[in-house]
Structure formats: structure tokens, C-alpha cells
């Protein structure tokens, strides 16, 4: 199988031809020196993963012929991540690792201590696509526009549990909080580098759908907390647990 995987917007089916965008064409032809007829792997988040081959290449266009299905499309991930934006390198890392760790929806939120007040949605989307291509994921998480936390909480859907990473030390151990959440809609909320304001934590603790959780005695950076919490979730309640159960 080709090691080159590309995310495309076109429908995928045997016998169809997909026109690649300019960036993908440049990457294939000028970076990877991919020859005509050489294999590719394509996915679009809807139709599964497909074997293809480079069928046309010129200075202006590159096309791929879709040949056969490699993997069917799995059920979409139902895990959300709410996070306060942080400085550029760290927010890039959050999006990359959240994609690799199976998050289905990324929701940047503004909190009282948020040092970063805007996000570059186009750049974050490109990072998510690249991460999905590299980790063999068959979907790319949706990234919502930045909104105040109070607005996101005000629109909260019924039935989805919100796990709030509480750096003050007052939350349940994460393993205890995740017990019984397997198969249920859930979301993780990670605050800014300066932590949540005490009034924010008080308001979050009063929500019937929220559970404050802790990640141990150390104060973690926001990006470290994201990776740690998502890994715990996947191991105890998510994809890694289901994979282990299926192999038994």
C-alpha cells in the first residue's frame, strides 16, 4: 500500500477520477516526485479509504484514478474537545494530537483568563487534515469558530457529559470520572494557561451535566493536559477500550 495518503473533498467510488488540488499536486509531483501510475491512498471522511493511482500529471493539474476500497468508513467519533486558545505552537499541537487521538469536534472557547483572543481556523483545519493523513484516520475533525465559553455552555446538547479539567485539585480522579461513560456522548474542557477563573469553576461545578476531573497533583500545560486527558479517555472509555474488547 502507498504511504502517501491524501484527504479529498470529492466522492470516492471505484472507476471514478479525482482532481487533486494545487497543493496536493505540488506535493506529489515536486516534493515526492510521484510518477504516473504510482499508487495513492485517498479518503474523504464519508466513503472509506480507497486505493488509487496517479493517472494524470501536468504543470496545471493532477488527477487520480480510484480503484478499490481498502477500509469502510467507521462510525463518526462522538468525542468533543473544548479548549481555550493558547499561543501558536501549542494550539497547533493541541489540534494535531486531538486529531490523532480521535476527537470528532474541536471547539475553541474564550474564558476570562484567555490570553489568545482569536484563532486561524484555516490553518488549524490544515493541521487537522495533515494529522489525519499521517495517522491513517478516515475522518477529519470539525473545527468550530471561537466562541465565549458561556455561549457554548448555554447551547449544550442534552445527554452529553462535560468533563472539566479542574486544575484547582477539586475534581474526581479521571479514571473514576470515566467509569461508566463508555459508549456515551462526552466532551472534555481544558482551560487556558492561567487556569479558569474561580467564578467560572463555580459555575461549571453547578451544571448538572458537568463533572470536574483531575489529572494528578502537578500543574500541566494546556497542551499536555489535552494529550493526557484524551489518552485516558480513549483507554478507559473510548476507541482503545473498544478495540481491546473486540480482540478478546
N, C-alpha and C positions, 0 to 999 in steps of 0.2 A: 504494500500500500504506500502511496506517496506520503511523504512527510509534510507536504505543503497542503494546508487546509485553508480555505477561504470562505468567509461569510458573504452571501449574496442576497439580494432582495428579490430575485426572480423566483418563480415557481420551479420546482425540480421534479423531473419525471424522465424515465428512460426515453431516449431518442430526441430530446429537446436540446436546444443550443442556448447557452447563456452568454450574454455580452458582459465582460468584466469592466469595472470602472477604471479610470485613468491611473489611479494609484495602484490598483492591483496589477494592471498591465505593466506598469513601470517596474514593480517589484518582481514580477515573473520574468520579464524579458531582459531587464538591465541589471537587476541585483542578483537573481538566482540563475540567470542565463538558461531559462527553461526552454527546451527545444520543442518544436511541433511534434505532436503525438505523445508527448510525455504525460504521465498520469498526474491528476489532481484529485483532491477531495473537496467537495462542496457541501455546504449546509446553509439553511435559511431560517432555522428556528421553527419551521412548520412541517416540512416534508421529510425529515430524517436526514441522514448523511449519505452522499452519493459519490460513487467513483465516476470520474470524468477524465477527459484528456484535452490538452490544448489543441484546438482544431484550426485556429486562425491567428496570425500574429503579424502586425504591421506597425508603422510608426503611430498610427491613429487609433487602432482598435485591437483588442484581443478577445477571442471567443473560446468557450469550452464546450465540448460535446458531452452531454450527460449520458452515462452508460448503464449503471446498475446500482441498486440500493445496497448500501453496506450496513446501515443500522436504522431501524424505525425510530420515529420521533417519540421520546418518552413523554409522560405526563409533565406538565409545567411545574416548576418549583413554586411552592407556596410559602417560602420563607422571605420575609421582608427585612431590610436593614434601614433604620432611621439613624442618621449621623449628622453631627454638626460639622460644617466645613472647617478644615484646617489648612495649613499652608500647603502650597502646590505639590511638593514632592510627597507629602504624607497623604493628601487626598487622592493623588494618583494611586498610591499603594493601597488605600482602602478600597477603591473601585476594582483594582486588579485582583486583590485577594478575595474580595467578596464574590467576584465572578467565578474564580477558581473554586470557591467553597460553596457554590450552589445557590446563591441568593437570587431570587426571582425578580425583586423590585428594590431599587435603591431610592431612598427618599432623603435628600439633604434638608436639614431643618435649621432655622435660626433660633438660638437661645439667648438668654441675657448676657452670657459671657462669651458669645461667639466673637472671635477676633476677625474672622473672614466673613464678609457680608455678601459675597456673590460667588457663583460657580460658572465655569465654562462648560456648558452641557455638551457642546460638540466635541471638545477634547476628551471629556470623561466618557462619552459614548464610544469614541475611537479606542480608548484604553480598554473598555469592556469587550469590544469586538476582538481586539488583538489577544486578550486573555482567553476568550472563548476559543479562538482558533488554536491557540497553543496547548490548551489543556484538554482538548478533544470534547469539550462540551458541545451539545447540539442546540443550544439556545443562547441568546444574549440577554442579560437582564435589562428591564426597562429602567430608565433613569428619569425621575420626576423633576420638574423645576423646583428651585429652592423656595421654601415657604416657612413662615413662622411656626414653631412647634405648636403653639396654642391652636392655630388653624388646622394643622394636621390632626391633632388630638380631637378637635371639635367635629371632624368628619369621620371619626373612627368607625370601621365596619363592625357590626355585631358578630360575635363569635370568634374574633381574632385576639389571641393573648398577646399582650405587650410586656416584654421583659426589659426592665430598665436597669442599665448598669449603674449601680449606686456606689460611687467612689468613697462615700462617707463611712462605709462599713456597716450600714444598717440593713443590707439586703440578705436574702437567703443565699446559702451556697448554691452555685449554679447547678450542680448535679441534683440537688434537692428540688430546685425550681423546675427543672426539666422533666422530672418524673411524671409520667402520665401525659406528656404533651405529644408523644409520637402520633403522627397522622392528623394532628390538629393544626389549624392555621395559627401562625405565630409571627412575631416581629421582635427584633432586638433594637433597642435605642441606646446609642452611645453619645455622650455629651462632648463638649468642647475641651480643649486642653486645660482650660481653667476650671473645669467641672461645672456642674449645674449650680444655679443659684438656689439657696435654701428654700425660697418660696416656690421655685419650680419643683424641687424634690417633694415638698409637702403636697403640692397639687397633684403630682404624679402618684404619690402614695395613696391618695384618696380615691383614685379611679378604680372602679370595680373590675376593669379588665386588665389592670397593670399589676405586675409583680416586680418589686425591686430585687435585684440579684447582685451577688458579689463574686469577684474573681480572685479572692485571696487577700492577704494583708498588704501587698505592695501597691503603690500608685503607678498605674500603667499609662503610657502614652495612648492617645485615642486610637491610633492605627494598630498598636499592639493589642489593645482591648478588643478591637473588632476581630482580629485574627483568632485570639484566644477564645472569645465567646462563640464565634461561628464554628470553630473546631469542636468545642464541647457540644454544641447543639447537634452537629452532624453525627458525632459519635454516639450520643445518648438518645437522640430523638429523630434524627434525620436520615439522610441517604446512606451514611456509613453503617448505621444500625440495620436498616432495611437490607442492605447488601449482605451483611453478616447473617441475618435471619434467613435470607433466601439460599445461602450456601450451606445451611445446616441440614 
